[in-house]
Amino acid sequence: MFRRSAVRAGRFQTARHLLTHLSITSWNIHRGRGEDGRIDAARTADVLCHEVFARPADILVLQEADAEHPPHGGILDLADVEIRTGLRHVHRDRTRRWGNDSHGFLGVLFLAGAGVEVEDLTLLDLPGHCHRGAVIADIRKDGCPMRIVGTHLSLSQVLRIVQMRTLGQHLLRRSARPTVLCGDLNEWRPWGGFAFSRAVLGGAYTGPAPRTFPVRRPILPLDRVLAGGGARVVAAQVLDGAGIRMASDHRPLHARIEVAASR
């Protein structure tokens, strides 16, 4: 039995553990290219602020938010997005981006709310024909330490396995934290496939598999939010709207995470 020591702001504290919730939205913005074939980053930003963030999140993880080829320049007006959402860009330091012109790392970009403290941000190169990467953020919310991993995996199952093995080995070398793995994972199998198995990742990561692709009539669960190590996905929703259906080829995925962590 745990002895209750405090309850405030939706957070339950015990003598030994903290329990809190984190909301997260993942969206592949397709480098600003809409379903009409037109590249319009301003439209993407408008949809992000008005439709996607109509469901507020503590963490927003974007994929394909930088140009495809070096120098991988950012495509969004992040200052405007920050003003309209209240989120902050966590890659301001040059060491947290691919290059001077980038907004994130190989298209993966994090924005965080005021209640999220970012303690550390790591960039991890992933193997493959197309340059892929992961962003790993060690954060705290309501005193709870946790880890958020955002990535965009290969279309090839074999390469996804290699990429997830690389990521899993990296995570095993770090101190343990409740962990959320999210992004465009390009896995169409609802049950997850071998790439997400304990044998490859080194741990159990679970979560629902709602259909997010293609945007007009989704049939494939390519975008995922998975959790493990003391975190679990308690709710997930595919976001929809007229703008969302036009601004990208993927629908955004919003999830609520319950996190239990030792003090």
C-alpha positions as CSV (number, residue, x, y, z in Angstrom):
1,M,0.0,0.0,0.0
2,F,1.2,3.5,-0.8
3,R,0.8,6.3,1.7
4,R,-0.7,9.4,0.1
5,S,1.4,12.6,0.7
6,A,-0.2,15.1,-1.7
7,V,-2.8,15.5,-4.4
8,R,-2.7,18.6,-6.5
9,A,-3.2,19.7,-10.2
10,G,-4.2,16.2,-11.2
11,R,-1.0,14.7,-9.8
12,F,-1.0,11.9,-7.3
13,Q,2.2,11.8,-5.1
14,T,3.0,8.8,-2.9
15,A,5.8,8.2,-0.4
16,R,7.7,6.3,-3.2
17,H,6.2,7.1,-6.5
18,L,4.9,9.9,-8.7
19,L,2.0,9.5,-11.1
20,T,1.2,12.0,-13.8
21,H,-0.2,12.3,-17.3
22,L,1.4,13.6,-20.4
23,S,-0.4,14.5,-23.7
24,I,1.5,14.2,-26.9
25,T,0.7,14.8,-30.6
26,S,2.7,13.3,-33.5
27,W,2.2,14.5,-37.1
28,N,4.1,14.0,-40.3
29,I,3.7,17.3,-42.1
30,H,5.0,16.0,-45.4
31,R,7.4,19.0,-45.8
32,G,4.4,21.3,-46.3
33,R,3.1,19.5,-49.4
34,G,-0.6,19.1,-49.3
35,E,-3.0,16.6,-50.9
36,D,-3.4,19.1,-53.8
37,G,0.3,18.8,-54.5
38,R,1.0,22.4,-53.5
39,I,3.8,23.1,-51.1
40,D,2.5,25.7,-48.6
41,A,4.2,25.9,-45.3
42,A,2.0,28.8,-44.2
43,R,-1.1,26.6,-44.7
44,T,0.6,23.8,-42.7
45,A,1.3,26.2,-39.8
46,D,-2.3,27.4,-39.9
47,V,-3.7,23.9,-39.8
48,L,-1.3,23.0,-37.0
49,C,-2.3,26.0,-34.9
50,H,-6.1,26.0,-35.6
51,E,-7.0,22.3,-36.1
52,V,-4.3,20.1,-34.7
53,F,-3.6,22.2,-31.6
54,A,-7.4,22.6,-31.0
55,R,-6.5,19.4,-29.0
56,P,-3.7,20.9,-26.8
57,A,-0.7,18.8,-26.1
58,D,2.3,19.0,-23.7
59,I,4.6,17.7,-26.4
60,L,4.3,18.1,-30.2
61,V,6.5,15.9,-32.3
62,L,6.7,16.6,-36.0
63,Q,8.2,14.6,-38.8
64,E,9.3,15.9,-42.3
65,A,9.6,19.4,-40.8
66,D,12.9,20.1,-42.5
67,A,13.9,20.0,-46.2
68,E,14.7,16.5,-47.5
69,H,18.2,17.3,-48.7
70,P,21.2,19.0,-47.0
71,P,21.4,21.6,-45.4
72,H,17.9,20.3,-44.3
73,G,16.5,23.8,-43.8
74,G,13.4,24.2,-41.6
75,I,10.1,24.9,-43.4
76,L,7.9,26.4,-40.8
77,D,7.7,29.9,-39.2
78,L,8.4,28.6,-35.7
79,A,8.2,32.0,-34.0
80,D,4.7,32.3,-35.3
81,V,3.8,28.8,-34.2
82,E,5.2,29.4,-30.8
83,I,3.1,32.6,-30.4
84,R,-0.1,30.9,-31.5
85,T,0.3,27.7,-29.5
86,G,2.2,28.7,-26.5
87,L,4.7,25.9,-27.2
88,R,8.4,26.4,-27.3
89,H,10.9,25.1,-29.9
90,V,13.4,22.9,-28.0
91,H,16.1,22.8,-30.7
92,R,17.3,26.4,-30.4
93,D,20.9,25.4,-29.6
94,R,22.9,24.5,-32.7
95,T,23.9,21.2,-31.1
96,R,20.3,20.1,-31.0
97,R,19.7,20.5,-34.7
98,W,21.2,18.9,-37.9
99,G,22.6,22.2,-39.0
100,N,22.4,26.0,-38.8
101,D,19.4,26.2,-41.1
102,S,17.6,23.2,-39.7
103,H,14.7,23.4,-37.2
104,G,15.1,19.8,-36.0
105,F,17.1,16.7,-36.8
106,L,16.5,15.2,-40.2
107,G,12.9,16.4,-40.1
108,V,12.1,15.4,-36.5
109,L,11.2,18.4,-34.4
110,F,9.9,18.8,-30.8
111,L,7.9,21.6,-29.3
112,A,7.1,21.6,-25.6
113,G,4.6,23.2,-23.3
114,A,5.3,25.4,-20.3
115,G,4.8,22.5,-17.9
116,V,7.6,20.4,-19.5
117,E,11.2,20.8,-18.4
118,V,13.7,19.5,-21.0
119,E,16.7,18.2,-19.2
120,D,18.6,16.7,-22.1
121,L,18.2,16.3,-25.9
122,T,20.1,13.7,-27.9
123,L,20.3,13.2,-31.7
124,L,20.8,9.7,-32.9
125,D,21.6,8.8,-36.5
126,L,19.8,5.7,-37.8
127,P,21.1,3.5,-40.6
128,G,19.4,3.2,-44.0
129,H,19.5,4.2,-47.6
130,C,17.7,7.5,-46.8
131,H,19.2,9.4,-43.9
132,R,17.0,8.8,-40.8
133,G,17.3,9.9,-37.3
134,A,15.7,10.0,-33.8
135,V,15.4,12.8,-31.3
136,I,15.6,11.6,-27.6
137,A,14.4,14.1,-25.0
138,D,14.8,13.5,-21.3
139,I,12.1,15.6,-19.6
140,R,10.3,16.1,-16.3
141,K,6.6,16.9,-15.9
142,D,5.1,17.4,-12.4
143,G,8.4,16.1,-11.0
144,C,8.2,12.9,-13.0
145,P,11.3,12.0,-15.1
146,M,10.4,10.5,-18.5
147,R,11.9,10.0,-21.9
148,I,10.3,10.9,-25.3
149,V,11.7,9.4,-28.5
150,G,10.6,10.9,-31.8
151,T,11.5,9.3,-35.1
152,H,10.6,8.6,-38.7
153,L,11.4,5.0,-39.7
154,S,12.1,3.5,-43.1
155,L,9.5,2.1,-45.5
156,S,11.5,-1.1,-45.6
157,Q,10.7,-3.7,-42.9
158,V,14.3,-4.9,-42.9
159,L,15.6,-1.4,-42.4
160,R,13.0,-0.7,-39.7
161,I,14.3,-3.7,-37.7
162,V,17.9,-2.4,-38.1
163,Q,16.9,1.1,-37.1
164,M,14.9,0.0,-34.1
165,R,17.8,-2.3,-33.0
166,T,20.1,0.7,-33.1
167,L,17.6,2.8,-31.1
168,G,17.0,0.0,-28.6
169,Q,20.7,-0.6,-28.0
170,H,21.2,3.2,-27.4
171,L,18.3,3.2,-24.9
172,L,19.7,0.2,-23.0
173,R,22.9,2.1,-22.4
174,R,21.1,5.0,-20.7
175,S,19.6,5.2,-17.3
176,A,16.1,3.7,-17.2
177,R,13.1,6.1,-17.5
178,P,9.4,5.7,-18.4
179,T,9.7,6.1,-22.2
180,V,7.3,7.1,-25.0
181,L,8.3,6.2,-28.6
182,C,6.3,8.1,-31.3
183,G,6.4,9.2,-34.9
184,D,5.8,8.0,-38.4
185,L,7.0,4.4,-37.7
186,N,5.8,3.2,-41.2
187,E,4.5,0.0,-39.8
188,W,1.3,-1.1,-41.4
189,R,0.7,-4.2,-39.3
190,P,-1.7,-3.4,-36.4
191,W,0.2,-5.9,-34.2
192,G,3.5,-4.1,-34.7
193,G,5.8,-6.4,-36.5
194,F,9.2,-7.7,-35.5
195,A,10.8,-4.3,-35.4
196,F,8.8,-3.3,-32.3
197,S,9.4,-6.6,-30.5
198,R,11.3,-7.0,-27.2
199,A,13.9,-9.0,-29.0
200,V,14.8,-6.0,-31.2
201,L,14.0,-3.0,-28.9
202,G,15.2,-4.6,-25.7
203,G,12.0,-3.7,-23.9
204,A,8.2,-3.9,-24.2
205,Y,6.6,-0.9,-25.9
206,T,2.8,-1.0,-26.4
207,G,0.1,1.2,-27.7
208,P,-3.0,1.3,-29.9
209,A,-2.7,1.2,-33.7
210,P,-5.4,3.6,-35.1
211,R,-5.3,4.2,-38.8
212,T,-3.7,7.5,-39.9
213,F,-2.7,7.0,-43.6
214,P,-3.7,8.1,-46.2
215,V,-5.2,11.2,-44.9
216,R,-8.5,11.2,-46.9
217,R,-9.6,7.7,-45.9
218,P,-7.0,6.1,-43.5
219,I,-6.5,2.4,-43.8
220,L,-2.9,2.0,-42.4
221,P,-1.7,2.7,-38.8
222,L,1.7,4.1,-39.9
223,D,1.9,6.7,-37.1
224,R,2.2,5.3,-33.5
225,V,2.6,6.4,-29.9
226,L,4.0,3.5,-27.9
227,A,5.0,3.5,-24.2
228,G,7.0,1.3,-21.8
229,G,9.1,1.3,-18.7
230,G,6.5,2.6,-16.4
231,A,4.6,4.6,-19.0
232,R,1.4,3.5,-20.8
233,V,-0.9,4.9,-23.4
234,V,-4.3,5.3,-21.9
235,A,-6.1,7.0,-24.8
236,A,-5.3,7.8,-28.5
237,Q,-7.2,9.7,-31.1
238,V,-6.6,10.3,-34.8
239,L,-7.3,14.0,-35.4
240,D,-9.4,15.1,-38.4
241,G,-10.6,18.3,-40.0
242,A,-11.0,20.0,-43.4
243,G,-7.5,21.6,-43.1
244,I,-5.9,18.4,-41.9
245,R,-7.2,16.5,-44.9
246,M,-5.6,19.0,-47.2
247,A,-2.3,19.9,-45.5
248,S,-0.5,16.6,-45.4
249,D,-0.8,12.9,-46.5
250,H,-1.0,11.8,-42.8
251,R,-3.4,12.5,-40.1
252,P,-2.1,13.6,-36.7
253,L,-2.2,11.2,-33.8
254,H,-2.9,12.5,-30.3
255,A,-2.3,10.4,-27.2
256,R,-2.6,10.6,-23.4
257,I,0.2,8.9,-21.4
258,E,0.0,7.8,-17.8
259,V,3.5,7.9,-16.2
260,A,4.6,6.3,-13.0
261,A,8.1,6.9,-11.8
262,S,10.2,6.6,-8.7
263,R,11.3,9.8,-6.9
